[in-house]
Amino acid sequence: AAWFQQHTGVGLPTRFEDLSDQASNELLGVLKGGAAGATQVLKGAWSAASVLLDAILVPILTYFALADLPRAKNVAKSVTPAAWRPVLAYYVPLVEVTLGKLVRGQLLVAVIMAVLYSVGLSIAGVPLFLAIAVISGASYFVPFASGIVCFVLSAAFCLIELGGGAWPHVIGAGVVAAIVMSLEAYVLTPRIVGEQAGLSPLAAIVAVILGAAAAGLLGALFALPVGAVIALILREHSRRGAPLASENPSSEAPA
């Protein structure tokens, strides 16, 4: 032990008790470090798998939901109380038209954002700017994701392709992402999507803010559709000038 310490500078235990304590502590330290690392790896793998599973399930569930929509309408109609069927028969087609306009407005905003990203990233000198712009524009359908996707992809490809001289281009990509996201939040979505959904620009902004505050990402995702349906019902209710329950003639009280 003395020779080993003299030549290596590392002290070795010379008693069995010291050896046992030191070995136990070292073993516990190794196990704790390994367990912590394994836990972090498993958490990261689970998060990535969850995101991938959600991304796969969304188009599949959307397809089957649209395919079974007529059947679902018939089932919903059969379980709806008879007093409410005339009301639903009046409002359901209007809701479908409104939501169709909302989706078309979102598609238009996504295309506009892709064009803006393409122009801005090309000026910033980002490699593969067209592909990044298309992916970032499509990411508009996930609230608050478009700018993040644009910046992350741009930074990654700049660092891979340009190496040490990538930072000016990365900064330019960040500026482009911030400008396009600001235009989307304060101009494109309120003006285009909000008007298609029958909401004023202020109402569209407030709906997204309240939805995000109430239910996070899902709240922001469904804020405009829910707000459009509510605005439609209130608008039609005001135009017709009668309470919903009295829209069914059989529910009116006798004179």
Sequence and secondary structure as in RCSB ss.txt:
>XXXX:A:sequence
AAWFQQHTGVGLPTRFEDLSDQASNELLGVLKGGAAGATQVLKGAWSAASVLLDAILVPILTYFALADLPRAKNV
AKSVTPAAWRPVLAYYVPLVEVTLGKLVRGQLLVAVIMAVLYSVGLSIAGVPLFLAIAVISGASYFVPFASGIVC
FVLSAAFCLIELGGGAWPHVIGAGVVAAIVMSLEAYVLTPRIVGEQAGLSPLAAIVAVILGAAAAGLLGALFALP
VGAVIALILREHSRRGAPLASENPSSEAPA
>XXXX:A:secstr
 HHHHHHHS     SHHHHHHHHHHHHHHHHHHHHHHHHHHHHHHHHHHHHHHHHHHHHHHHHHHHHTHHHHHHH
HHHHS GGGHHHHHHHHHHHHHHHHHHHHHHHHHHHHHHHHHHHHHHHHT TTHHHHHHHHHHGGGSTTTHHHHH
HHHHHHHHHHHHGGGGHHHHHHHHHHHHHHHHHIIIIIIIIIIHHHTT  HHHHHHHHHHHHHHHHHHHHHHHHH
HHHHHHHHHHHHHHHTS GGGGSGGGS   
